[in-house]
Amino acid sequence: MSKSLEVTIHGTYPLSATLTIPEESTSTYPAILFISGSGKGDRDGNLKNMPMNIYKDLADFLTSKGFITLRYDKRGIGNSGGKFIETGVNDFIDDAVDGLKYLEAHPKVDANRILILGHSEGALIAPAVNQRKAVSGLILLAGAAEPNKDLLPRQNEMAFAELNQKKGLQGWMFRTFKLADKARKQNKKIFAKIANSNKDVMRIQGFKQNAKWLRELYTFNTCDYLKDVTCPVLAITGDKDIQVPPDHAKLIAEMVKGDAEWEIIPNMNHIFRKYEGQHAMLTLIKEYKKQVHEPIDEDLLKRLDTWLERFQN
């Protein structure tokens, strides 16, 4: 059993958060701060029309194993202060540091046993957060070990390749009108416009875009921080994850200075579900929506449980 509390992390802006505490007699517990992936997902890992609950379910599992967990809504999400569309990568790092400070000051938390669990973008910035405020361990789920300027274009190229491989009349039209080439040129033009600006928010093709986040994301290099990590690290990716290269789990473990373990979980995708087929970038959201009510991969939970035993005593 555990109890779940609504709390506020005070920093640049107040961040609405959920703290889970095991209901046992122990005076203090190890704690884990969650840093979520990119986008407007809330503290539970839910997007509009996509109630995945990946962070809520992970928090409940970890609390059942004797860990306090803290997960929070990003700026401008839920009841958190600030504006999401004006928030950059460095702001997300600042907020995570404030989350660590909250845990460190909590009377039920053992300040010498605080960890970070980062997912996707959260896994990329977790080493930078650790450099600002050192923790006892890093759990990096669906992370990468390369500069974003290399990672992000690869994701786009996968989508462009899928356009050119479409079959039937639709595929013929895509290739005839060179849709992939036009989209590639358009993306390059848009990013050049954003990169040459210092505005936090820009209107691109009629829609407001978070220019600050895009600029900072593109120039961010997690390797600059991974190489200085000395605490224990667990890097896990599923072999059905097409948003990040699965083999980078091994690269992460080889790059850090501390004790590190890595694993590529068979048939697990980016949202920690088992997936027997082959994902496609162009239909990824549709495919994820079909899995929102499926449970988190048991192999992931077992691996986390085993690795975390070192922090339980």
N, C-alpha and C positions, 0 to 999 in steps of 0.2 A: 504493500500500500504506500501511497505518497500523497502529499498535498501540493496543490497548485495555487500560486499566489499571483495576483496582478500587481506589478511593481513599476516604478519609474526610474530609468537611468538618467541622471542629470549630467549634462555636458553642454555642448554648444546649443543643442535643443533638447528638451525632455523627450525621451524615447519610451514609448509604452512597451512593456515587456512581461513575460511570464517566467516566474521562478518556480521550479519544482524541487521539492525536498522530500527525501525518504522519511517515512514515518517509523523511525526506529529510535532507540535510546541513545545512540551515539551522539557525543557532544558536537563533533565537527565531521564534515564529509569532504571528500575531493569534489571538485566542481568542473563543469565543462561549459564554456561559452560557445554558442552556435553563431557562425557567420554564414549567412545564406548566399545563394546564387544571385545572378543579375536579374533585373526586372522588378516589377511592382508586386512581387509575391509578399505575403504577410509573414509574420513570425512562425506560423505553422507550416509554411511552404505552399500556401494556396494562392493561385492566380484566379482571375475572373473566369468563371465557368470551368475551373480546373481545381477542385478540392482535393489536392493530393495528400495533404497532411504529413508530408515526409518528415518535417522537423518535429512536429508534435509526436508522431509515432516513435521517432528516434529518442526524443526526450523522455517519453514514458518508459521506453525500454531501458535507457541508461539509468534513470532514477530507480527502477526496480532492481538494478544491480548495485545500488548504493552511492550514486552520484547526484549531487545537486546539478541542475541544468538551468541555463539562462538563455532565452531566445527573445528577440526583440523585433518590433516593426521598424523598418528604415524610416528615415526622415520623410515626412509627408504621407506616410502610409498608416492606415488605422488612426489611432489617437496620437501618434508621434508628431512632434512639432517640426517646423521647417517645410521646405518644398522639395519633393522628390525630383522634379524636373530641373532643379538648380544644384543638385548634389553631385559631386564628383568622386572619383576613386579615393582621393586623399581624405575627403570628408568621411567616407565609409571606414577608412582606417582609423580616423580620429574617434568615431563612434564605437568601434570595437574596443579600442583602448579604454574608453569610458566604461564599457561593459566589464572589462577586466577589473577596473578600479572598484566598480560596484561589488563584484564578487569578493575581491580582496578585503573589503571593509565589512562584509556580512559576518555576523557572529557565528553562523552555522558552517561557514566555509573554512577549510584548512588552507590558509594562504600559500602554503608550500606545495599544494597539490591542485593547481589550477591548470586546465588544459583548454585548447581551442579545437573545435570541430568545424572545419570549413568545407563547404560544398561548392564546386564549380568556381565561380568568381570568388566566393568566400575562401576556397582553397588557394587561389592565386594570391590573395592579399594577406592570408594568415601569417606567412613568414615575415611580412612587413610589420604586421601588428606585433609579432613576437620580438622583432628588433626594437620596437618602441617600448615594449613592456614584456620582459621575458616570462615565459610560462614553463610548466613542467613537461609538456608534451603537445604534439601537434597531430591531429587526425585530418588528413587531407583526402577528401573524397572527390573523385572526378576532377582532379587537378591537372596541371600541365607543367612542363619543365622547359619552356622556351619563351622568348619575348612575345608579347601580344601582337607585335607588328608582323610576326610570322604565323601565329596561331589563328588570328581573325581572318586574314585573307584566305587561308586554307579552307575555313568553313564556307566562305562565299564560293570558292571554286568548286566545292563539292556540289553546291546547289546549281551552279552554272553547268557543270558536267551532266547533272541529272536532266536539265532542260534539253540538252543536245541529244540525250539518249531516249527521250520520250518516243513512244511508238504511235503509229496510226496517223490520222489527219492532224492531230494536235502537234505531234512531234515534227511532222513535215512542215507545218507553219512556223514552229519555233526555229527550225534550221533555215528555212527559206528567208525569213525576215531577220535572221541573225539576232534573235532576242537575247541570247546569253552575252554576245559581244556588246550589245547596246546596254544591257544591265551593268556589265563590268565597267564600261566607260562612264556611265551615269554615277555609279558608286564612287569611282575615282574622283569625279568632278565634285560630288557632294562633300567627300572627305577633305579635299583640298580647300574648299570653301570654309569648312569648319576649322581645319588646322590653321588657317591664316587669320582666324578671328580670335578675339579674346572675350567674346560674349559667353555668358553661362547658358543662355537659351537662344536658339535661332529658329526662324521659320523656314523650313525646307519643304518645297513643293506643297505649300499650304498648311503644313503641320508643324507645330512646335516640337523641337528636338532638344534633348539635353546635350548641348555642344560641349559643355565642360566635362561631362562624364566621358563622352566619346574621345575627346582629345587626350584626357588622362589615361583612359583605358588603353588606347593605341600605343602610348609611349611607355606604359608600365611593363616592367620586366621582372617577373617573379624570381628569376635566377639570381638577380642581384641580392636577393634576401635569402634564398635557399642555401646558398654557399656559406652563409654565416650561422646557420641553425646548428646548435649544439645539443638541444634537448632531444629525447626520443621522438621518433616520427613513424607514423603508420600511413602509408599511401595505398589507397585502394581505388580501382576503376573496374567497371564491368567490360567484358569483351564485346558487348553489343552497344557500347557508348560510341556514337558517331560525332558528338560535340567536342570531345577531346580525344587525343590519341591514347588508347588504352596502355600502350607500352611505356608511356611517360610515368606510370606509377613506379616502374623500375628506375627510370632516370632520376626521379625525385629522390628515391632512397640512396642512389649513388652520389647525388650532388651534395647532400647535407653532411655535416661533420659528425653529428651525433649518431647514436644507435638507431638504425632504421630498418623497417620491414615493409615489404610491398606485396601486393597480390592483385591479380587480374581475375575477377570472379566470372566464371562461365555463365553466359546467357543473362547477365545483368546489364541494364541500360542506365542512362543518365539519371533517371528518377528512381533508381534502386528497385526496379521491378524485373522479374524474369520475363524475357522476351525471346521466343523461339525463332521469329522471322528475322528479316533484315530491315532495319530502319532506313528511311530516305529523308534527306534534309527538307525536301519540298512538302512532305506530308507528316513531318515530325509531330507537330502539335496535335493533329488529328489522331495520330497513333497513341500519343500520351494520354489523350482524353479517354480513350477506351480502357486505360489501365488504372485510372484514378482510384478505383475501389478495390484494387488488388493489394495484397499485403507487401510490406517491405521484404526483400530477399532474405531468407533465413540464413544463407551463407554469409551475408554481410553482418548480420547480427551476431552470429557465432564468432566471426573473426574479431569483431569489436570487443566482445565479451572476453575472449582469450587474451587479447593484447592489453586490455585495461586492468587485468588482475594485478599487475605490478603497482598500480596506484591505489589499491584498495586496503593496503595495510600500512 
